[in-house]
Amino acid sequence: MARSAIEAGADFVVGSHPHVIQPFETYAGRPIVHSLGNFVFDEMLSDDVRRGEVLTLTVQGKQLIDWKLRQSYIVGNSGQPRWV
């Protein structure tokens, strides 16, 4: 489905929901990020659900210039956001 979106003209595709990080790929020179994992979550079932990624896209006009993934990690057991 993500590749079909790129073929139809999408500049990038970002998936969500599985609560764990899934691989990213580049297709036809455009990024597909299947899942960013969790950023805020309150069920600490495993270490994997504490991990997430933050996606930064740089767009100029209608053109995607750059993109980066940065790791995040939920600290503590409350799942509540807090200032860092």
N, C-alpha and C positions, 0 to 999 in steps of 0.2 A: 504494500500500500504506500509506503514512504517513497519508494522509487517511482511509483506511478505518479505521485504528487510532483516529484522533481521533473519527470518527463512531461507533465502537464504545465510546467512553467514555474513551480515554486522555487524560490531562492534558497530556502532551507526548510527542514522539517524537524520539529521537536515533539517527541512522544512523551507520554506520562502514564502514571498510575501504578506500576508494579512494586513501588516502595523500595526498590534496589536499583543500583546503577546498572545499566545495560550498555553494551558496546556502542560506539559511534562509528560512523563510516563517512567517507566522501564518495559521492556518486555523481558522475558527470561534473566534477569540480565543485559540487555543492554539499554542504554538511547535512548529515542525518544523525540526530542524537535520539536514540531510541528511548532512553529514560534517564532522567537526572537524579533518580533516587529521592531521598527525603531531605528537606531543609528544616522543617518543623514537624515532629511526629511524636506521639506519646505512647507507643507500644514498642518497648525495647526487646523484641523477640530474639534478635541476634545482632552481632556487630555489623552485619551488612545493612540493616535498616537504619543504623546511625550515620551511615555514609551518604553523602550527596555530592552533587556538583552544581556549580553556579556557571551558567552560560552567559558570556558577554558577547554581544554582536555589535560590530561597528558598521553602520550603514551611512552611506553618503548619497543623498538623493534617493534613487531607487536601486542603488548598487550595494551589494554586500562587500565590504572592504576587508574585514577580518573577523575572526571568531576565536574565542578561547574558552577552555573549560578549566575551572579551578575547583579543587577539592574542598568539601566542607565536612564537618563531623559534629554530631549532636552530643554535647557534653552533659552529664547528669542524667537523672532518670525521670524528670518531670515532663520533658518534651516542650517546656515553655521557652519561648524566645527570651533572650536576655542581652543586655548591652555587652559588647566585647571591647 
